[in-house]
Structure formats: structure tokens, C-alpha cells
């Protein structure tokens, strides 16, 4: 029997997005979050006395600004080397073979599988064969799996691959392949990377995305970590998720329907934040608050939105280690509170037209022609994993509601 760790999408020294400009944000924790999560990975490998560690791509976050990122990684691999733990890696789209990466001399316990063709690394002591191929370019659109060798029936076979599989929303279609193609290789476990949300695709054989080890922005919420796999007599007998993140991102939705005052709504928000703190198990928490529902407080929330935002930040600050990434207001008036100007009046027709307004993402982009020009000049890897430059559904909905609120206010003031 032996165990191994499967991790992916480390993104060493990647900045966390959304808190950098926050006046009192824990900048040191934010800047070093990926390293501290990786330290947790190394410590877990030592504590569990694993046979080996697999890293399925995107170890780095693009070209290094200097050698400090590489030197940090080498020092942590040295700790595993001292414990006799080998590490096998494939590069992904963010860390595809580049000049500075090739110049770094890795410790002899670290094996980077080749990028020109699929390679196999044998661990004879455990009767394990690890098959994999690194990315040679930042954008690999070929099916790499077809060139992976067939599994050796006398060994425990693992496939190490950075891939979008057959397509995952919000991720670039890198190294696409099918589940049937993975199954056809006769491997016992497929250690995948690239998708930042943990998912067990299949259990016969095991096909697993472990997710990334540290959430980097609000689109990467919830626990982040790696997968611990136990093997006995060439069979996977246990697969466990282990949390490694040091700062947790959370999306909090609050329905204000039962609140008759802003103080009551603040209390409701505080309770939701406290629930998220419990889930985060002592980690600092970065929260996006969405207030959504029908409420008599609708007018007050929109008229005093800046003051309300500051009050919410004060609620978070009082709890300690809770930081507001954004507050989105999606409240609505009660249906019977809308004025009726008469079925045939122009004002009624205008009111109905405003209420029916829908601003789709494509319409938003069309309103800002320069946006796409800017996007075209950005490196493709900046736009992967959920483009932080493009508003998500909640943000677009909030923009639409703000426009509606402004137009309806002008209509009502003009009619009075």
C-alpha cells in the first residue's frame, strides 16, 4: 500500500484580484497566498509520508519577474528530496516551456515530463508508471492523449495531463480529449489539471481535477486544495480532498424580504458573514455580498448606496479577517408599490419599456467598442480561468438594475 498527492494549478506568485486596493487589506497575506498554500502542500506530503507528488500543470503563473519564484520552488522541492519524496510534473499553458524555466536546475527528485512527445517515468519500488506530456506552447489545441502509451498491466498506471477535457465553461479549450479516450489507455488513475474547481469525472478509472490550491478571485470560491490517493494491490482504495488554501473567497446572497429597517438588514448580513467564517475554518475571508429580493428598503438602499457600502464594510471589519470584495444590489420594490399612470398613457408605456430592459453581455461589450480592442492586446493566458476583465452575470444584472432605477426615478419625478 502507498499514497500519493495530486495537485494542479499552483500559480505561484499569482496576485489575488479584487482586494489589492482595499485600504486595510492584508496585503502581505494576499501577496504570499499562493506560496503559503504551496507550503501547506509540501507539509501535507511530509506529514502523510506520501510515496510521490504529482503536479498537473500551471505550477507558475507565466514568465517570472525574476528568479525568486523559481528559487522558492527549488527550496521547497529540497524539503521533499530530503524526505525521499519524488515529484513528477507536466507544464501547462501558464508555464509552458520558456527560456527562463529551462535554465532553472531542478533538484534530482523532480522530473519534468517532456513536451515534444509523451514520456513515462517509472517508480520501480512502487511498481508505478506515470505517463504524461508537457505543453510546448501556451496554447495547445491538439489532443495529446492519443500519443500516450498504453498502460502496462504489470504496473499501476497514472496519466498526468493538463487539459480542458471536452470543454468546461470559462476555461480555454486546451489539449481537448474525451473520457472514452482516457479510458482506452488502460490507466488506473488520471491526474488532470487546468480546471480550477475540484471534480471527480469518473471512478472507473479514476479521473480527477483537484482544482487549484488557492482561490485567486471571486470566481474561485470555496475550499481549495489537493487530492490524496491511497493505492493497494494496483487498486485505488481511497480518494480524499485535502484543503490547502490560506484565504477563502465566498459569495454571500442575502434576501432582504423579512427586514423592515436597514439595521435589521445589517444584522442579517452579519449573520451570513459569521456563517461563512465558520465554513472558512479560521481563514481570512474575502466576500462578495449580493442583496437580492423584494423589499420596502429598496429606495433607501439605492439612494444611499455609498453609505450602505461603508456600513457593510464596517460590519465585516468588526468581525475581523473579513474583507468585502464587492457589494451588489439587486433589490426590487414590492409589486404593488409601482405607480400606475394608466394603460394607454405614454408614461405607462415608457415605464413598461424600462421594466423590460435586458442588457445581455454582448450588448454591454457592443456599447464599449474599445473594450474588445483592449482584450485583443492582452496575453491569452490573462483571459483564461474566467476573464476578470469581463463582467459576470451578477455584475451585468446589477448594472441593468442601476440603469432601470435611474430611469424609473426620472419617470416618476417627471410625472409628479
C-alpha positions as CSV (number, residue, x, y, z in Angstrom):
1,X,0.0,0.0,0.0
2,X,1.1,3.6,-0.7
3,X,-0.3,7.1,-1.0
4,X,0.4,10.0,-3.4
5,X,-0.7,13.6,-3.7
6,X,-2.2,15.0,-6.8
7,X,-2.3,18.8,-7.2
8,X,-2.6,21.3,-10.1
9,X,-2.8,24.9,-11.0
10,X,-0.5,26.2,-8.2
11,X,0.1,29.6,-10.0
12,X,3.0,30.5,-7.8
13,X,3.1,34.3,-7.1
14,X,-0.2,34.9,-8.8
15,X,-1.8,38.0,-7.4
16,X,-5.2,37.8,-5.7
17,X,-7.6,40.0,-7.7
18,X,-10.2,42.2,-6.0
19,X,-8.6,43.2,-2.7
20,X,-5.3,44.9,-3.7
21,X,-6.8,48.4,-3.5
22,X,-8.7,47.8,-0.3
23,X,-7.4,50.3,2.2
24,X,-6.9,47.9,5.1
25,X,-6.5,44.7,3.2
26,X,-3.9,42.2,4.5
27,X,-1.5,42.9,1.6
28,X,1.2,40.6,2.8
29,X,-1.2,37.7,3.1
30,X,-2.6,38.5,-0.3
31,X,0.8,38.7,-2.0
32,X,2.1,35.4,-0.5
33,X,-1.2,33.4,-0.5
34,X,-0.1,31.0,-3.3
35,X,3.3,30.4,-1.6
36,X,1.7,29.7,1.7
37,X,-0.8,27.3,0.2
38,X,2.1,25.5,-1.6
39,X,3.9,25.3,1.8
40,X,0.8,23.6,3.1
41,X,1.0,21.1,0.2
42,X,4.7,20.3,0.9
43,X,3.9,19.9,4.7
44,X,1.0,17.6,3.9
45,X,3.3,15.4,1.8
46,X,5.7,15.2,4.6
47,X,3.1,14.5,7.3
48,X,1.4,11.8,5.2
49,X,4.7,10.3,4.2
50,X,3.5,10.0,0.6
51,X,5.3,7.9,-2.0
52,X,5.3,10.8,-4.6
53,X,3.7,14.0,-5.6
54,X,2.1,14.8,-9.0
55,X,1.7,18.4,-10.3
56,X,-0.6,18.5,-13.3
57,X,0.4,21.9,-14.8
58,X,0.4,25.6,-14.2
59,X,2.9,25.5,-11.5
60,X,3.9,29.0,-12.4
61,X,1.8,32.0,-13.4
62,X,3.6,32.9,-16.6
63,X,7.1,34.2,-17.0
64,X,8.8,35.1,-13.7
65,X,9.6,38.7,-13.0
66,X,12.9,37.4,-11.5
67,X,14.4,34.2,-10.2
68,X,12.8,34.4,-6.8
69,X,9.8,32.4,-7.8
70,X,12.0,29.6,-9.2
71,X,14.3,29.7,-6.2
72,X,11.4,29.4,-3.8
73,X,10.1,26.3,-5.7
74,X,13.5,24.7,-5.7
75,X,13.9,25.2,-1.9
76,X,10.5,23.5,-1.2
77,X,11.4,20.6,-3.5
78,X,14.6,20.3,-1.5
79,X,12.5,19.6,1.6
80,X,10.7,16.7,-0.2
81,X,14.1,15.5,-1.6
82,X,15.4,15.2,2.0
83,X,12.4,13.1,2.8
84,X,12.9,10.8,-0.2
85,X,9.7,12.0,-2.0
86,X,9.9,12.3,-5.8
87,X,7.9,14.9,-7.7
88,X,6.6,14.4,-11.2
89,X,5.4,17.4,-13.2
90,X,3.9,18.4,-16.6
91,X,3.8,22.0,-17.6
92,X,0.5,23.7,-18.6
93,X,-0.5,26.7,-20.6
94,X,0.7,29.2,-17.9
95,X,4.2,27.7,-17.5
96,X,4.8,26.2,-21.0
97,X,8.5,25.6,-21.7
98,X,10.1,29.0,-21.7
99,X,13.7,30.2,-21.7
100,X,13.8,31.1,-18.0
101,X,12.1,27.9,-16.9
102,X,14.5,25.8,-18.9
103,X,17.5,27.5,-17.3
104,X,16.4,26.6,-13.8
105,X,18.2,23.5,-12.5
106,X,15.7,21.3,-10.6
107,X,16.6,19.0,-7.7
108,X,17.2,15.4,-8.7
109,X,13.9,14.3,-7.1
110,X,11.9,16.4,-9.6
111,X,11.0,15.1,-13.0
112,X,9.5,17.3,-15.7
113,X,8.0,15.1,-18.3
114,X,8.9,16.1,-22.0
115,X,6.9,18.4,-24.2
116,X,7.9,17.1,-27.6
117,X,6.2,13.7,-27.0
118,X,4.6,11.7,-24.2
119,X,7.0,10.3,-21.7
120,X,6.9,7.7,-19.0
121,X,8.5,7.9,-15.5
122,X,8.9,4.6,-13.6
123,X,8.9,4.3,-9.9
124,X,10.1,0.7,-9.6
125,X,9.9,0.5,-5.8
126,X,6.1,1.0,-6.0
127,X,5.6,-0.6,-9.4
128,X,4.2,2.6,-10.8
129,X,4.3,4.1,-14.3
130,X,3.5,7.8,-14.7
131,X,2.7,8.8,-18.3
132,X,2.5,12.5,-19.4
133,X,3.3,15.2,-21.8
134,X,4.1,18.9,-21.0
135,X,2.8,21.8,-23.0
136,X,5.3,23.2,-25.5
137,X,3.4,26.3,-26.2
138,X,1.0,28.5,-24.2
139,X,-1.9,27.3,-26.4
140,X,-2.0,23.6,-27.2
141,X,-5.2,22.7,-29.1
142,X,-4.1,19.1,-30.1
143,X,-5.4,16.0,-28.4
144,X,-2.3,14.9,-26.5
145,X,-3.8,11.7,-25.1
146,X,-3.7,9.9,-28.5
147,X,0.0,9.7,-28.2
148,X,0.1,8.5,-24.6
149,X,1.3,4.8,-24.4
150,X,-1.0,2.0,-23.4
151,X,-0.9,1.1,-19.7
152,X,1.4,-1.8,-18.6
153,X,-0.8,-4.4,-17.0
154,X,2.0,-5.3,-14.6
155,X,2.2,-1.8,-13.1
156,X,-0.1,0.8,-11.5
157,X,-0.5,3.3,-14.4
158,X,-1.2,7.0,-13.9
159,X,-1.9,9.6,-16.7
160,X,-0.7,13.1,-15.9
161,X,-2.4,15.7,-18.2
162,X,-3.2,19.4,-18.3
163,X,-6.5,19.6,-20.3
164,X,-9.9,21.1,-20.7
165,X,-11.2,17.6,-21.3
166,X,-14.2,18.0,-23.7
167,X,-14.8,21.6,-22.8
168,X,-15.5,23.4,-19.5
169,X,-17.2,26.8,-19.4
170,X,-14.9,29.6,-18.5
171,X,-11.7,27.8,-19.5
172,X,-9.8,27.8,-22.7
173,X,-10.1,24.6,-24.8
174,X,-6.5,23.4,-24.2
175,X,-5.4,19.8,-25.1
176,X,-9.0,18.7,-25.6
177,X,-9.9,15.0,-25.3
178,X,-12.7,12.7,-24.4
179,X,-13.4,10.5,-21.4
180,X,-13.6,7.5,-23.7
181,X,-10.0,8.3,-24.9
182,X,-8.8,8.4,-21.3
183,X,-10.4,5.1,-20.5
184,X,-9.0,3.4,-23.6
185,X,-5.4,3.8,-22.3
186,X,-5.9,1.2,-19.5
187,X,-4.7,3.5,-16.7
188,X,-5.8,3.3,-13.1
189,X,-5.8,7.0,-12.3
190,X,-5.9,10.2,-14.4
191,X,-4.3,13.2,-12.7
192,X,-5.7,16.2,-14.5
193,X,-5.1,19.9,-14.3
194,X,-6.4,23.2,-15.8
195,X,-9.9,23.3,-14.3
196,X,-9.9,25.3,-11.0
197,X,-12.9,23.6,-9.5
198,X,-12.4,20.2,-8.0
199,X,-14.4,17.5,-9.8
200,X,-14.3,13.7,-9.9
201,X,-15.1,13.0,-13.6
202,X,-15.1,9.2,-13.3
203,X,-14.3,6.5,-10.8
204,X,-13.6,3.6,-13.1
205,X,-10.9,4.5,-13.8
206,X,-10.5,7.5,-11.5
207,X,-10.4,10.7,-13.5
208,X,-9.9,13.7,-11.2
209,X,-9.5,17.5,-11.4
210,X,-8.2,18.5,-7.9
211,X,-8.9,22.2,-8.5
212,X,-6.4,24.9,-7.7
213,X,-4.7,25.1,-4.3
214,X,-5.6,28.8,-3.6
215,X,-8.6,30.8,-4.9
216,X,-7.3,33.9,-6.7
217,X,-10.5,35.9,-7.2
218,X,-14.3,35.8,-6.5
219,X,-14.9,33.3,-9.3
220,X,-12.9,30.8,-7.4
221,X,-14.9,30.4,-4.2
222,X,-15.0,27.7,-1.6
223,X,-12.4,25.2,-0.3
224,X,-9.2,24.8,-2.5
225,X,-6.6,22.1,-2.1
226,X,-5.3,18.8,-3.5
227,X,-6.2,15.1,-3.7
228,X,-4.7,12.4,-1.5
229,X,-4.9,9.0,-3.2
230,X,-4.4,5.6,-1.4
231,X,-3.4,2.5,-3.5
232,X,-3.3,-1.1,-2.6
233,X,-2.5,-4.0,-4.9
234,X,-2.8,-1.8,-8.0
235,X,-6.3,-0.6,-6.9
236,X,-7.3,2.9,-5.8
237,X,-9.0,2.3,-2.5
238,X,-9.4,5.9,-1.2
239,X,-9.5,9.4,-2.7
240,X,-9.7,12.3,-0.3
241,X,-9.8,16.1,-0.8
242,X,-7.4,18.0,1.5
243,X,-7.8,21.8,1.9
244,X,-4.7,23.9,1.5
245,X,-5.9,27.5,0.9
246,X,-5.0,30.3,3.3
247,X,-7.6,32.8,2.2
248,X,-11.2,31.8,1.3
249,X,-13.4,33.5,-1.3
250,X,-17.2,33.4,-0.7
251,X,-20.3,34.6,-2.4
252,X,-23.0,35.6,0.1
253,X,-26.6,36.1,-1.1
254,X,-29.0,37.8,1.3
255,X,-32.7,38.1,0.8
256,X,-33.9,41.3,2.5
257,X,-37.7,40.4,2.3
258,X,-38.1,40.0,6.1
259,X,-36.2,43.2,7.0
260,X,-38.2,46.3,8.0
261,X,-35.1,48.5,8.6
262,X,-31.5,49.0,7.4
263,X,-30.4,47.9,10.9
264,X,-32.3,44.6,10.6
265,X,-30.7,44.1,7.2
266,X,-27.3,44.8,8.6
267,X,-27.9,42.2,11.3
268,X,-28.9,39.7,8.6
269,X,-25.7,40.4,6.7
270,X,-23.6,40.0,9.8
271,X,-25.2,36.6,10.5
272,X,-24.4,35.4,6.9
273,X,-20.8,36.6,7.3
274,X,-20.5,34.7,10.5
275,X,-21.8,31.5,8.8
276,X,-19.1,31.9,6.1
277,X,-16.5,32.4,8.7
278,X,-17.4,29.1,10.3
279,X,-17.1,27.4,6.9
280,X,-13.7,29.0,6.3
281,X,-12.4,27.4,9.5
282,X,-10.3,30.3,10.7
283,X,-9.1,31.5,7.3
284,X,-9.4,35.2,6.3
285,X,-12.5,35.6,4.2
286,X,-13.0,37.7,1.1
287,X,-16.7,38.2,0.4
288,X,-18.9,39.4,-2.4
289,X,-22.3,40.4,-0.9
290,X,-25.4,40.2,-3.2
291,X,-28.6,41.7,-1.7
292,X,-31.4,40.3,-3.9
293,X,-35.1,40.2,-3.4
294,X,-38.3,42.3,-2.9
295,X,-38.0,44.8,0.0
296,X,-39.6,48.1,1.1
297,X,-36.0,49.2,1.7
298,X,-35.2,49.3,-2.0
299,X,-35.3,53.0,-2.4
300,X,-33.1,53.7,0.7
301,X,-30.6,51.1,-0.4
302,X,-30.2,52.7,-3.9
303,X,-30.4,56.4,-2.8
304,X,-27.8,55.8,-0.1
305,X,-25.7,53.1,-1.8
306,X,-22.3,54.6,-0.8
307,X,-23.3,54.9,2.8
308,X,-24.7,51.4,2.8
309,X,-21.5,50.0,1.3
310,X,-19.4,51.6,4.1
311,X,-21.8,50.2,6.7
312,X,-21.3,46.8,5.3
313,X,-17.5,47.2,5.3
314,X,-17.8,48.2,9.0
315,X,-19.8,45.1,9.7
316,X,-17.1,43.0,8.1
317,X,-14.3,44.9,9.9
318,X,-15.9,44.3,13.3
319,X,-15.9,40.5,12.7
320,X,-12.1,40.6,11.9
321,X,-10.4,38.9,8.9
322,X,-13.5,39.5,6.7
323,X,-13.0,41.7,3.6
324,X,-15.6,42.9,1.1
325,X,-14.7,42.3,-2.5
326,X,-17.8,44.0,-3.8
327,X,-21.4,44.7,-2.8
328,X,-24.1,44.2,-5.5
329,X,-27.6,45.5,-5.0
330,X,-30.3,43.5,-6.9
331,X,-33.3,44.5,-4.7
332,X,-36.7,45.3,-6.1
333,X,-39.7,47.3,-4.9
334,X,-42.9,45.5,-4.0
335,X,-45.1,44.8,-7.0
336,X,-48.0,46.9,-5.6
337,X,-45.7,49.9,-4.9
338,X,-45.3,50.8,-8.6
339,X,-47.3,53.8,-9.7
340,X,-49.9,53.3,-12.4
341,X,-50.2,56.0,-15.0
342,X,-53.0,54.4,-17.0
343,X,-53.0,51.7,-19.5
344,X,-52.9,54.0,-22.5
345,X,-50.6,56.8,-21.3
346,X,-47.2,57.3,-22.8
347,X,-45.7,57.3,-19.3
348,X,-47.1,53.8,-18.7
349,X,-45.7,52.6,-22.0
350,X,-42.3,54.1,-21.1
351,X,-42.4,52.5,-17.6
352,X,-43.1,49.1,-19.1
353,X,-40.3,49.5,-21.6
354,X,-37.8,50.3,-18.9
355,X,-39.0,47.4,-16.8
356,X,-38.5,45.1,-19.8
357,X,-34.9,46.3,-20.4
358,X,-32.4,43.5,-20.8
359,X,-28.7,44.1,-21.2
360,X,-27.0,41.0,-22.3
361,X,-23.2,40.6,-22.2
362,X,-22.9,41.0,-25.9
363,X,-24.9,44.3,-25.7
364,X,-22.6,45.5,-22.9
365,X,-19.5,44.8,-25.0
366,X,-21.1,46.5,-28.0
367,X,-21.6,49.6,-26.0
368,X,-17.8,49.8,-25.4
369,X,-16.1,49.2,-28.7
370,X,-12.7,49.9,-27.2
371,X,-13.1,47.0,-24.8
372,X,-12.5,44.3,-27.4
373,X,-9.6,46.2,-28.8
374,X,-8.0,46.2,-25.3
375,X,-8.8,42.5,-24.9
376,X,-7.1,41.7,-28.2
377,X,-3.8,43.2,-26.9
378,X,-3.8,41.1,-23.7
379,X,-1.9,37.8,-23.5
380,X,-4.3,34.9,-23.9
381,X,-3.3,33.4,-20.5
382,X,-4.6,36.6,-18.8
383,X,-8.1,35.9,-20.2
384,X,-8.3,32.2,-19.1
385,X,-9.9,30.8,-16.0
386,X,-12.8,33.2,-16.1
387,X,-11.9,36.5,-17.6
388,X,-11.7,39.0,-14.7
389,X,-11.9,41.9,-17.2
390,X,-15.4,40.8,-18.3
391,X,-18.4,41.4,-16.0
392,X,-20.1,38.2,-14.8
393,X,-23.8,37.6,-14.7
394,X,-24.4,39.2,-11.3
395,X,-22.4,42.3,-12.2
396,X,-24.3,42.7,-15.5
397,X,-27.6,42.3,-13.8
398,X,-26.6,44.9,-11.2
399,X,-25.7,47.3,-14.0
400,X,-29.0,46.8,-15.6
401,X,-30.9,47.3,-12.4
402,X,-29.0,50.5,-11.7
403,X,-29.9,51.9,-15.1
404,X,-33.6,50.9,-14.6
405,X,-33.6,52.5,-11.1
406,X,-32.2,55.8,-12.6
407,X,-34.7,55.8,-15.5
408,X,-37.7,55.0,-13.3
409,X,-36.7,57.7,-10.9
410,X,-36.6,60.2,-13.7
411,X,-40.0,59.0,-15.0
412,X,-41.7,59.3,-11.6
413,X,-40.2,62.7,-10.9
414,X,-41.2,63.9,-14.3
415,X,-44.8,62.7,-13.7
416,X,-45.2,64.3,-10.3
